[in-house]
């Protein structure tokens, strides 16, 4: 059990690190993304600024952020936005 918690913490740390590397690209266009939580391999994020209501936000989320997380972080199976 303790090993599983430690592994989850490592995964969460990797996710947060990658999101922080992605943020400047969104901020450059007036948007932003905030890590909220991770449960059962799903990463929950909140889009902010110009990303809210942007027609390309879902594309950025799925084909940008999610693709990077799926490739770089074993254990991540998807991404969802929260309001």
N, C-alpha and C positions, 0 to 999 in steps of 0.2 A: 504494500500500500504506500509506504513512504517513498519507495523507488518510483512508483507511478506519479506521485505528486511532484517529485523532483524532475522527472522527465517532462511533465506538463509545464512546469515552470520554465524549463529550458526552451521548450517550443514557444511558449508565450513571449519569452525574451527575444527570440529570433524574429517572431512576428512583429513585435514592437520596433525592433531595430530596422527591419525592412520598411515598415510603414514610415518611419522617420526619415529614411533615405528617399522615399517617394514624395513626401510632403512638399519639398521645395518646388517640384515641377507643377504641382497643383496650385501652390501659393503664387507662382509666377503669373498664373491666369486669374488670380483673385479667389481661388477656392482653397479648400483644405480638407483633410480627412483626420478623424480622431479614432484611435483604438478604443473600443468599449469593453469587450470581453471575448473570451473564447470558450466554447462549450462543445464537446463531442466532435472536435475537429472543424467546427464552423467558427470563423472569425467574424465578429460583429463590429462594424464601424459606423461612424456618424459622419456624413458629408456636411461640409460647412461652406459658408461664403457663396461664391459664384457657382459652386457645384450643386447647391440646392436649386432644384428646378431646371438645371441645365439639361438640354436634350441629349447631350453626350455623356451624362453622368453614369448611366448604366453600362455603357460601353467602356468607359474608363474603369469602372469598378470591376467588371467581369473580365475584360480582355487585357486590362492593364494590371491593376493591383492583384486580383485573384490569380492571374496567370503567373505572376512573379512569386506569390506565396506558395502556390502549388508546386512550382519548380524548385524552389529554394528550401522549403520547410516540410520535411516528412511529418505526417500527422495532420496536416491541414487538408481538408477535403472540400472546402468551399468558403465563400464570403457572402455576408448578408449586410444590408444597410438597415440601420434603425433610425427612427425619427426623433 
